[in-house]
Amino acid sequence: MRIASRYARAIFELARESDALDRLEADMAALEALLAESADFDTLIRSPLVSRVEAVKAIEALAPKLGLGDIVTRTLLLMATKGRLFVLPALVAEVRRLLAEAKGEITAEVVSAKALTKAQSEKLGKVLAKATGKNVKLDVAVDEDLIGGLVVKVGSKMVDGSIRSKLAALRNAMKEVG
């Protein structure tokens, strides 16, 4: 979303200039938790029935309770005034991406047939770090339908080493022969 990206870039640049990237990261974590846990907050940011004035009052009340910094609080108030709180989830995701990029980190989405052990996660992280040249944070999920193996996505690249995909490829090859 272009609106979210513009707000995220502005917040990020202001925080960087103010040497407040750690504060920004904490604020994003607080907002992310609120978005995940509160149906009322979701209604506040998405419902067209909530007026801009009500949204501003709600943000004014919530920001101190969440312990949000000045940059994020002012941005949320501006978004509420303009009726743009609906982009908040995309804004949080984009700020998270910018913060990770600034730290030289990248997130790898890993789906495995069963939960990875700590040793397996560490080894995979090291292999991906070597391949990408960046610090890699693993976002691991389990999908038993894979039967075995892994599906790893880093940025726009994906490697599917699952048994399910190998069986599908074999099935397609058999169709071509017969």
C-alpha positions as CSV (number, residue, x, y, z in Angstrom):
1,M,0.0,0.0,0.0
2,R,1.5,3.3,-1.1
3,I,0.0,5.3,1.7
4,A,1.4,3.0,4.4
5,S,4.8,3.0,2.7
6,R,5.0,6.8,2.7
7,Y,4.0,7.0,6.4
8,A,6.5,4.2,7.3
9,R,9.3,5.8,5.4
10,A,8.6,9.2,7.1
11,I,8.5,7.6,10.6
12,F,11.6,5.6,9.9
13,E,13.6,8.6,8.7
14,L,12.4,10.8,11.6
15,A,13.4,8.1,14.1
16,R,16.8,7.6,12.4
17,E,17.5,11.3,12.5
18,S,16.5,11.4,16.2
19,D,18.6,8.3,16.9
20,A,15.4,6.7,18.1
21,L,15.3,3.4,16.1
22,D,15.2,1.3,19.3
23,R,12.2,3.4,20.5
24,L,10.5,2.9,17.1
25,E,11.1,-0.8,17.2
26,A,9.5,-1.0,20.7
27,D,6.5,1.1,19.5
28,M,6.0,-1.2,16.5
29,A,6.0,-4.2,18.8
30,A,3.4,-2.6,21.0
31,L,1.2,-1.7,18.0
32,E,1.6,-5.2,16.6
33,A,0.5,-6.8,19.9
34,L,-2.5,-4.4,20.1
35,L,-3.5,-5.2,16.5
36,A,-3.3,-9.0,17.2
37,E,-5.2,-8.9,20.5
38,S,-7.8,-6.2,20.4
39,A,-11.0,-6.5,18.3
40,D,-12.0,-3.0,19.6
41,F,-8.8,-1.5,18.2
42,D,-9.4,-3.3,14.9
43,T,-12.9,-1.8,14.8
44,L,-11.4,1.7,15.6
45,I,-9.0,1.6,12.7
46,R,-11.2,-0.1,10.1
47,S,-14.8,1.0,10.7
48,P,-16.2,3.9,8.7
49,L,-18.7,4.5,11.5
50,V,-15.9,5.8,13.8
51,S,-15.5,9.5,13.2
52,R,-12.2,11.2,12.8
53,V,-12.7,13.1,16.1
54,E,-13.5,9.8,17.9
55,A,-10.4,8.2,16.4
56,V,-8.2,11.1,17.5
57,K,-9.6,10.9,21.1
58,A,-9.0,7.2,21.1
59,I,-5.4,7.5,20.0
60,E,-4.8,10.3,22.5
61,A,-6.0,7.9,25.3
62,L,-4.2,4.8,24.0
63,A,-0.8,6.2,23.2
64,P,0.3,7.0,26.8
65,K,-1.1,3.6,28.0
66,L,0.9,1.8,25.3
67,G,4.0,3.9,26.1
68,L,4.3,5.1,22.5
69,G,7.0,7.6,21.7
70,D,6.4,11.0,20.4
71,I,7.1,10.3,16.7
72,V,4.6,7.4,16.5
73,T,2.0,9.1,18.6
74,R,2.1,12.2,16.4
75,T,1.9,10.1,13.3
76,L,-1.1,8.1,14.6
77,L,-2.8,11.3,15.4
78,L,-2.2,12.7,11.9
79,M,-3.5,9.4,10.4
80,A,-6.6,9.6,12.6
81,T,-7.2,13.2,11.6
82,K,-6.9,12.3,7.9
83,G,-9.0,9.1,8.2
84,R,-6.1,6.8,7.4
85,L,-5.8,4.5,10.4
86,F,-6.9,1.6,8.2
87,V,-3.4,1.4,6.8
88,L,-1.8,0.8,10.2
89,P,-1.2,-3.0,9.8
90,A,0.6,-2.3,6.5
91,L,2.5,0.6,8.1
92,V,3.7,-1.6,11.0
93,A,4.9,-4.3,8.6
94,E,6.7,-1.8,6.4
95,V,8.4,-0.2,9.4
96,R,9.5,-3.6,10.6
97,R,11.0,-4.3,7.2
98,L,12.9,-1.0,7.2
99,L,14.2,-1.6,10.7
100,A,15.4,-5.1,9.7
101,E,17.0,-3.7,6.5
102,A,18.8,-1.0,8.6
103,K,20.2,-3.8,10.8
104,G,21.3,-5.9,7.9
105,E,18.7,-8.5,8.7
106,I,16.4,-10.5,6.5
107,T,13.5,-12.8,7.4
108,A,13.3,-16.3,6.0
109,E,9.9,-17.9,6.0
110,V,10.4,-21.6,6.7
111,V,7.7,-24.2,6.5
112,S,8.5,-27.7,7.7
113,A,6.6,-31.0,8.0
114,K,7.4,-31.1,11.7
115,A,8.9,-28.7,14.2
116,L,12.6,-28.0,13.8
117,T,14.9,-28.7,16.7
118,K,17.0,-25.8,18.0
119,A,20.1,-27.4,16.4
120,Q,18.3,-27.6,13.0
121,S,17.1,-24.0,13.2
122,E,20.6,-22.8,14.1
123,K,22.2,-24.7,11.2
124,L,19.6,-23.5,8.7
125,G,20.0,-20.0,9.9
126,K,23.8,-20.2,9.4
127,V,23.4,-21.7,5.9
128,L,21.0,-18.9,4.9
129,A,23.2,-16.2,6.4
130,K,26.1,-17.5,4.4
131,A,24.0,-17.6,1.2
132,T,22.5,-14.1,1.7
133,G,25.4,-12.4,3.4
134,K,22.9,-11.0,6.0
135,N,21.7,-11.9,9.5
136,V,18.8,-14.2,9.0
137,K,15.8,-14.3,11.3
138,L,13.7,-17.5,10.8
139,D,9.9,-17.4,10.8
140,V,9.1,-21.1,11.2
141,A,5.7,-22.7,10.7
142,V,4.7,-26.4,10.6
143,D,2.6,-27.9,7.8
144,E,2.2,-31.7,8.1
145,D,0.8,-31.8,4.6
146,L,4.4,-31.4,3.3
147,I,5.0,-35.0,4.4
148,G,8.7,-34.2,4.9
149,G,11.4,-31.7,4.0
150,L,11.2,-27.9,4.0
151,V,9.9,-24.9,2.0
152,V,12.2,-21.9,2.5
153,K,11.4,-18.4,1.2
154,V,13.9,-15.6,1.5
155,G,12.8,-12.3,-0.1
156,S,11.5,-13.2,-3.6
157,K,13.3,-16.5,-3.8
158,M,11.8,-19.8,-2.7
159,V,13.2,-23.3,-2.4
160,D,10.7,-26.1,-2.1
161,G,12.4,-29.3,-0.9
162,S,9.3,-30.9,0.4
163,I,8.3,-34.5,-0.3
164,R,4.9,-33.2,-1.4
165,S,6.4,-31.2,-4.2
166,K,8.7,-34.0,-5.3
167,L,5.7,-36.3,-5.4
168,A,3.7,-33.8,-7.5
169,A,6.6,-33.4,-9.9
170,L,6.9,-37.2,-10.2
171,R,3.1,-37.4,-10.8
172,N,3.4,-34.8,-13.6
173,A,6.3,-36.7,-15.1
174,M,4.3,-39.9,-15.1
175,K,1.4,-38.2,-16.8
176,E,3.7,-37.0,-19.6
177,V,5.0,-40.5,-20.2
178,G,1.7,-42.4,-20.1
